[in-house]
Amino acid sequence: MPFAAALSEHPVAAQATGEVIGQVAETLGGERPDLAVLFVTPPHVGSMAEIQSTVVELLAPGHLIGATAVAVLGGAREVEERPAVSLWAATGLGPVTPVRLEVLELPSGTVISGFPRDGGPTDQAVEDQLGPATEPRVLLLLSDPFTFPSGAFLTHLEGRVPPVQVIGGLASAAAGPGGNRLTLDEGLHTDGAVGVLLPPGVAVSTVVSQGCRPVGQPYTVTRAEGHLLQELGGRPALTRLQELVTALSLEDRELLTRGVHLGRVIDEHKLDFERGDFLIRGVLGADPDSGALAVGDELETGATVQFQVRDAVSADDDLRAMLAGREADAALVFTCNGRGQGLFGTPDHDASVVSELTGSPALAGMFCAGELGPVGGRTFLHGYTASMALFVRQP
């Protein structure tokens, strides 16, 4: 079996680490993995250095990345508000490229350092095995929300040749800077980001479930300035929202009172829009005097948008729709810390649905303070989503 995953809820970190390493090593048949990914909940943050060093010593992965999170996934289970260690490993990937990203404050401005210029190998030995970097690459990325500008980094990657697709999430075990832990091989960090570039040709697909349902009709943005959405279809944006409210069912009106969302169409060449065609952003406020709405995105005149609602049923439907017909031998899942039992009312929702629909026997992941994943061919920083990397066995 080229993939393995294990979960332990033992309250003693050393015992939990031994359990997950033992299960992963047994599944892999003693073969050394090319990559291991580690997720640890807050009760074990103080033991992260020991957990990390034990995984490196006993499992001996080619590379290890990891992060601390408020909750973790393992198999079909999610562990919230309890001690847990989740470990995932893969063989047969080929040489992966470690990436350590830091933010540097220079006289010329803020710079993100550490990413290979061409998105390719960082050393000659790896380049000799892979050849020049000409194919699209997938970057698994774990970042700290307080010290690393994930959105700005994704913007920096746009237009790179070869293209780089990012999947991952923001560490969520802390409420302020310095509280999270990120691991890269033997290094333990409290800032920046860590990740690995997968070799070209690795059979991995990315899925982002944004958990929303469009309501009403699409509108063209006829006036906007930065994050202020001023007009939709020639009328004040707030007026359009009020018109929508009066036309909705009582159930959907109730959903709007819990939070209004706006979907921006990614591919304007499409004629009809459905799930997966929108980038979802929250409506943050309204100005009754001007009729403008404040949106968590910068909108341009001419863009197509549609209001959206989100609830447990919509989120479940969207996840199942995005995974329909997909199979996987392994999965890494990065789900929002606003989902889980708080949204669905029952435990293990995302983990169990991904396990059930993909048939993946090796699933691990974490609850994130923001999720990274592609929509419409571009990678974005999301909220309230489930972003997934699905792997299949190489032929």
C-alpha positions, 0 to 999 in steps of 0.5 A: 500500500503506497499510502497510510494514515493513522489517528491517535487520541491518547492524552500522552503525546509520546504514546500517541506518537508511537501509536500513529507511527506504528500503524503507518509503518505497518501499513507501508510494510516498513517502506520509507515514505517519500513524504509524511504530513503531521497534524497535532491538536492544542493539548500536544502543542508543547510536545510538538518538537518531540513528536516531530523528532520521533517521526523523523527518527522512526519513520524516516520520511524523505520529507516531513511537514506538519502544523498544529490545528484546533481539530484534526481528521483521521480516517472517517473521524474528526477530533475536536477539542481533545488531544489528537495526533494525525499522521499521513504518509506516501511512498512512490511519489518520487523526490518532493521539494521542501519549501520554507517561506518567510516574510522579510522586511527590507528597505524596499518593502516586504518580501516573501523568501524561500520559493524556487524561482521557477517552481522547480527543484531547489537543488541539483540532485533533485533536478537530475532526477526530475529534469527541468521544471516544465510541467504544472506543480502542486504545492502542499502548503501549511501557513501561520495566519498571523505572520504569513500573507497567504493571499499575497503569496497566491497572487505572487504565484499567478502567471508563473511558468510552469503553473503552481497549484496550491492546496493546504490551510492555515494553522488554527491552534492559537489565537495570536502570533507565536502560538502555532507550530509548523514543522519542516523536516527537523525544523520547528517554526512559529511563523511563515509557512512550510510546504512541499512541491510534489514532483510533476506527474504525481496523480493528485487532483484538487477539490474545493467545496465552498458549501454555498448555494446560489439564490436569486439571479446573477447580476453584473457589477455596474459600479464598484470601488475596491471592497465596496460594491456600489451598484448591481445591474444599474441599481444600488447593491443594497436595493438588489439585496432587499429585493432578493430578501422579499422574493425568497422563501422563509427558510432562505430568508432565515439563512440570509440573517445568519450571513450574506455571501456573494459569489463572483463568477470565475469564468465569465465565458460561461453562459450558465452558472452553477456550483463550483463556478463562483468564488465565495466571499462574505458580505461584511456590511452595508451603508443605507445612505449610499446603498453600497455593500462591503464585500470581502473581495475587490470587485471590478465593474463588469464582473458577474456576481450572485448572492449565496446562502450557506447552511449545513444542508447546502454545505453537505450537498455541495461537498457531495456534488463536488466529490461525485464520481471521484475515487482516491487511494488517499486524501489530505483534507483542509476544512474550515474550523467553522464547519465541524459539529458547530455547522453540521450538528453531528461529529465527523461530517467532512471526514466521513463524507470524503471517506465514503464517496472517494473510498480513500483508506488513507485520509488525514487533515486539519481544521483551518483558520483559512483554506487554500485551493483552486477554483476555476483554475486559480488558487484562492484563500477561502473561508468555510470551505473544505479543500482536498488533495486526492491521490491515486496509486501510480500505475 
